[in-house]
Amino acid sequence: MAGIYIHIPYCKQKCSYCDFHFSTNLHSKSKLVEAINKELEMRKDEISQPLETLYFGGGTPSILSKSELESIFETIEKYYSTQHLREVTLEANPDDLDQEKLHFLKSTPINRFSIGIQSFFEEDLRLMNRAHNAKEAENSIKMVQDFGFENITIDLIYGSTTTTNKMWMKNLQKAIDLNIPHISSYALTVEEKTVLDHQIKKGMTKPIDEERQSEQFQLLVDTLTANHFIQYEISNFGKQNYFSLHNSNYWKGIPYLGIGPSAHSYNGKSRAWNIANNSKYIQSIQQNSLPQEIELLNEVEQFNEMIMIGLRTIYGIDLNRINSEFSQPLIDSFYLEINHLLNENLIEKRKNKIILKPEAKFFADGIASRLFYVD
């Protein structure tokens, strides 16, 4: 089984914290969709397995018109094996969803929505420069549910300078009350050259309080766990049978194809990524040339990636794979540090897997870096 990720690099406006590749200029949208369809055709032989998942990300894929989305589905059905397709996710912003659009989307293969809520509070949304308001956030969820979509995930951001612990608890309770079966939640990070970075440096906004972020992460884990959510990845919480299949496959190292500007692909041995420029992407595809760079992963890179991904998930680091797939120097270095982490009570060994202790999850990336092999 395999997956396809399609990147739609358009947004109505720029969020203050965002450093993803996107454009607010929609004039090239139809040409870009044509290029996406052509790239799908050009790369049809890169995936031999049937598709299990399809993910429309961005940007804002919900900005696509009926005809644009239909054309992409037609191209995929023409060139790829879709009889085993189980999960089709569409990322959407609350302000893009209305009765007419949902009526159309109900007729497509889409069976999962990822709604970019971020917060149910106006002050948070203003700081983030989101295009929707708090009322639209709640109404969009109810509208999607009213159309019969049950598999819904929302994004929530914690640790904003405007978000108190009390507000954060209300955000979580609102999501629980709305019967959302999956939540992805991330700490607000300040990326260089973003609007938020500029505002903090100019003293227009308070700097991020890392202690508050740590407190809100723990509130997130405790509250959702108490309400039957499973933290199956550091930032992802799902009720039983509502884990993201697409992302889970990615974390398990299953191949996927990335289509569109800046999209990444992985085939088990190498990574590829498309150029992060809409006009250059379109021009290259029109000239029958794939605008991508390819990186063949060496043993150390494959090892470190397995460590990072495994440690962030409930699936853990598989010791059988470590022992069978890598050379002795990497194995020796790994077990030396594993013993230190066990003694520090940061990890545990469970059925030949290495799993993070619950209290260590907020520090997952730092712990993973201790296990990395460095030449």
C-alpha positions in Angstrom: 0.0 0.0 0.0 1.1 3.6 -0.6 -0.1 7.2 -0.2 -0.2 10.4 -2.2 0.1 13.9 -0.7 -1.1 16.8 -2.8 0.1 20.3 -1.9 -2.3 23.2 -2.7 -0.1 26.2 -2.0 -2.8 28.9 -1.7 -4.2 30.8 1.2 -6.6 33.8 1.5 -4.2 35.5 3.9 -0.9 34.9 5.7 -1.0 33.6 9.3 1.5 35.4 11.5 3.4 32.3 12.5 3.5 30.5 9.1 6.7 29.7 7.2 5.2 27.1 4.8 5.3 27.6 1.1 2.1 29.2 -0.1 0.8 32.2 -2.1 -2.2 34.6 -1.6 -2.2 35.3 -5.3 -4.8 33.0 -6.7 -4.5 34.0 -10.4 -2.3 30.9 -11.2 -4.6 28.4 -9.4 -6.1 26.8 -12.5 -2.7 26.5 -14.2 -1.3 25.0 -11.1 -4.1 22.4 -10.9 -3.3 21.5 -14.6 0.4 21.1 -13.6 -0.6 18.9 -10.6 -2.6 16.6 -12.9 0.3 16.4 -15.3 2.7 15.6 -12.5 0.4 12.8 -11.4 0.5 11.4 -14.9 4.3 11.8 -15.2 5.0 10.0 -12.0 2.4 7.2 -12.3 5.1 4.5 -12.5 6.8 5.5 -9.2 4.1 3.8 -7.2 3.4 0.1 -8.0 1.3 -0.6 -4.9 -2.4 0.2 -4.6 -3.2 3.5 -3.0 -4.4 3.4 0.6 -4.5 7.1 1.5 -4.8 10.4 -0.3 -4.1 13.7 1.5 -4.9 17.2 0.3 -2.7 19.6 2.3 -1.5 23.2 2.0 -1.9 26.0 2.0 -5.7 25.6 1.9 -7.0 22.8 -0.4 -10.6 23.8 0.5 -10.0 26.8 -1.7 -10.2 24.6 -4.8 -13.3 24.8 -7.0 -15.6 21.9 -7.8 -14.2 21.4 -11.2 -10.6 21.7 -10.0 -11.0 19.0 -7.4 -13.0 16.8 -9.7 -10.2 16.9 -12.3 -7.6 15.8 -9.7 -9.8 12.8 -8.6 -10.3 11.9 -12.3 -6.5 11.9 -12.9 -5.8 9.8 -9.9 -8.4 7.2 -10.8 -7.1 7.1 -14.4 -3.4 6.5 -13.5 -3.4 4.9 -10.0 -4.9 1.8 -8.4 -7.6 3.2 -6.1 -9.7 0.1 -5.3 -8.1 -0.2 -1.8 -8.3 3.6 -1.1 -9.4 3.8 2.6 -8.8 7.4 3.7 -9.1 10.7 1.7 -8.3 13.8 3.8 -9.0 17.4 2.9 -7.5 20.2 4.9 -9.9 23.0 5.2 -10.2 26.4 6.9 -13.5 27.2 8.7 -14.2 30.3 6.5 -14.0 28.1 3.3 -16.8 25.7 4.3 -20.4 26.4 3.4 -23.5 24.4 2.6 -22.9 24.4 -1.2 -19.2 23.3 -0.9 -20.0 20.5 1.6 -22.9 19.3 -0.6 -20.4 18.8 -3.4 -17.7 17.4 -1.2 -20.1 14.7 0.0 -20.2 13.4 -3.6 -16.4 13.0 -3.8 -14.2 10.2 -2.3 -13.3 12.6 0.6 -14.1 10.9 3.9 -12.0 12.8 6.4 -11.7 16.5 7.2 -8.8 18.3 8.8 -10.1 21.7 10.0 -7.6 24.4 10.9 -9.4 25.7 14.0 -6.2 26.7 16.0 -8.4 28.3 18.8 -11.9 29.1 19.8 -10.9 32.5 21.2 -10.9 35.7 19.2 -7.7 37.1 20.8 -5.7 34.0 19.8 -7.1 34.1 16.3 -6.2 37.8 15.9 -2.7 37.2 17.1 -2.3 34.4 14.6 -4.0 36.5 11.8 -6.4 33.7 11.0 -9.1 34.4 8.4 -11.9 33.0 10.5 -13.5 34.1 13.8 -14.4 32.0 16.9 -18.1 31.6 15.8 -17.0 30.4 12.4 -14.7 27.9 14.0 -17.5 26.2 16.0 -20.1 26.5 13.2 -17.8 24.9 10.6 -17.4 21.8 12.7 -21.1 21.4 13.3 -21.8 22.0 9.6 -19.4 19.2 8.5 -21.0 16.9 11.1 -24.5 17.8 9.8 -23.4 16.6 6.4 -22.6 13.2 7.8 -18.8 13.4 8.0 -17.7 11.6 11.2 -14.0 11.4 10.7 -12.9 14.9 11.6 -9.7 16.2 13.0 -9.0 19.8 14.1 -5.7 21.6 14.7 -5.3 23.5 18.0 -2.3 25.6 18.9 -1.1 26.0 22.5 1.5 28.2 24.1 0.4 31.5 22.4 1.2 34.7 24.3 -2.6 35.3 24.4 -3.5 31.8 25.7 -3.8 31.4 29.4 -4.0 27.9 30.9 -7.7 28.5 31.7 -8.3 29.5 28.0 -6.4 26.4 26.9 -8.6 24.1 29.0 -11.7 25.8 27.6 -10.4 25.2 24.1 -9.9 21.5 24.9 -13.3 21.2 26.5 -15.0 22.8 23.5 -13.4 20.2 21.2 -14.5 17.4 23.5 -18.1 18.8 23.8 -18.2 19.0 19.9 -17.5 15.3 19.8 -14.3 15.6 17.7 -12.6 12.2 17.4 -9.1 13.4 16.6 -7.0 16.4 17.6 -3.6 17.5 16.3 -2.1 20.1 18.7 1.2 22.0 18.3 3.1 24.5 20.3 3.2 28.0 18.8 6.7 28.3 17.4 8.4 31.5 16.2 10.1 30.9 12.9 12.6 33.4 11.5 11.3 36.1 9.1 7.6 35.4 10.0 5.3 38.3 11.0 5.2 36.9 14.5 9.0 36.9 14.7 9.0 40.6 13.6 6.3 41.5 16.1 8.3 39.9 19.0 11.6 41.5 18.0 9.9 45.0 17.8 8.3 44.5 21.2 4.8 44.5 19.7 4.1 41.1 21.1 5.4 39.3 24.2 7.9 36.5 23.6 6.9 32.9 23.9 6.8 31.5 27.5 8.3 28.0 27.3 7.3 27.1 30.8 3.7 27.9 29.9 4.0 25.8 26.8 5.2 22.9 28.9 2.3 23.3 31.3 -0.3 23.5 28.4 1.2 20.4 26.8 0.7 18.5 30.0 -2.9 19.8 30.3 -3.4 18.7 26.7 -2.1 15.1 27.4 -4.0 14.8 30.7 -7.3 16.2 29.5 -7.5 14.2 26.3 -6.3 11.0 27.8 -9.0 11.3 30.5 -11.5 11.6 27.6 -10.6 8.4 25.8 -8.1 9.9 23.3 -4.9 8.0 22.6 -1.7 9.9 22.2 -0.4 7.9 19.3 2.2 10.5 18.3 3.6 13.4 20.2 1.2 16.0 18.6 -1.7 13.6 17.6 -4.5 12.3 19.7 -7.2 10.1 18.4 -10.1 8.0 19.7 -10.1 4.3 18.8 -10.4 3.7 15.0 -9.8 7.4 14.3 -6.0 7.6 14.0 -4.8 9.3 10.8 -4.0 6.4 8.5 -2.0 8.6 6.1 0.3 10.0 8.8 0.6 6.6 10.6 1.8 5.1 7.3 4.3 7.9 7.0 5.6 7.3 10.5 5.9 3.6 9.7 8.1 4.3 6.7 5.5 3.4 4.0 6.3 5.0 0.6 4.3 8.1 -0.4 4.3 10.4 -3.4 4.3 14.2 -2.9 2.7 16.2 -5.7 2.7 20.0 -6.1 5.1 22.8 -5.3 7.4 22.0 -2.2 5.8 18.6 -1.8 8.1 15.8 -0.4 8.2 12.1 -1.5 9.7 9.0 0.1 10.3 5.6 -1.4 12.1 3.9 1.5 15.6 4.6 0.3 15.5 8.2 -0.9 13.7 11.5 -0.4 12.6 13.9 -3.1 11.1 17.4 -2.9 9.6 19.7 -5.5 10.7 23.3 -6.0 9.0 25.7 -3.6 8.0 28.2 -6.3 4.6 28.1 -8.0 5.5 29.7 -11.3 8.8 27.7 -11.7 6.9 24.5 -10.8 4.2 25.2 -13.4 6.8 26.1 -16.1 8.9 23.0 -15.5 5.9 20.6 -15.6 4.7 22.3 -18.8 8.1 21.5 -20.3 7.8 17.8 -19.2 10.5 18.2 -16.6 10.1 17.2 -12.9 11.2 20.2 -10.8 12.6 18.2 -8.0 15.8 17.3 -6.1 16.5 13.8 -4.9 18.5 12.8 -1.9 19.6 9.2 -1.5 19.6 8.4 2.2 22.8 6.8 3.6 22.8 4.4 6.5 23.2 7.1 9.1 20.4 9.2 7.8 18.0 6.2 7.6 19.0 5.2 11.2 18.5 8.7 12.6 15.1 9.1 10.8 14.0 5.8 12.3 15.0 7.0 15.7 13.2 10.3 15.4 9.9 9.0 14.0 9.8 5.9 16.2 10.4 7.8 19.4 7.5 10.2 18.7 4.9 7.5 18.3 3.3 4.8 20.3 4.8 2.3 17.8 8.2 3.1 19.3 11.7 2.1 18.1 11.7 -1.5 16.9 14.8 -3.1 18.3 14.6 -6.0 15.8 15.0 -3.5 13.0 17.8 -1.7 14.7 19.6 -5.1 15.2 19.0 -6.4 11.6 19.2 -3.3 9.4 22.2 -1.4 10.6 26.0 -1.9 11.1 27.7 -2.6 14.4 29.0 0.9 15.1 25.5 2.4 14.9 24.1 -0.4 17.1 26.8 -0.1 19.7 26.3 3.7 20.0 22.5 3.3 20.2 22.6 0.8 23.1 25.1 2.8 25.0 22.8 5.8 25.1 19.7 3.6 25.6 21.2 2.4 28.9 21.7 6.0 30.0 18.1 6.9 29.1 16.7 3.9 30.9 18.7 4.8 34.0 17.3 8.4 33.8 13.8 6.9 33.6 13.0 8.7 30.3 12.3 5.6 28.3 11.0 2.1 28.8 11.4 -1.2 26.9 8.2 -2.9 26.0 7.9 -6.0 23.8 11.3 -5.3 22.1 10.3 -1.7 21.5 11.7 1.5 23.0 8.9 3.8 24.1 9.1 7.3 25.7 7.9 7.6 29.3 4.7 9.8 29.5 6.5 12.6 31.4 9.3 12.7 28.8 7.1 13.2 25.7 7.4 17.0 25.7 11.2 16.5 25.3 11.0 13.9 22.6 13.1 15.7 20.0 15.9 16.4 22.5 15.9 12.7 23.6 15.9 11.5 20.0 19.0 13.7 19.3 20.9 11.9 22.1 20.3 8.6 20.2 21.3 9.9 16.8 24.5 8.6 15.3 27.0 11.3 14.4 29.9 10.5 12.0 
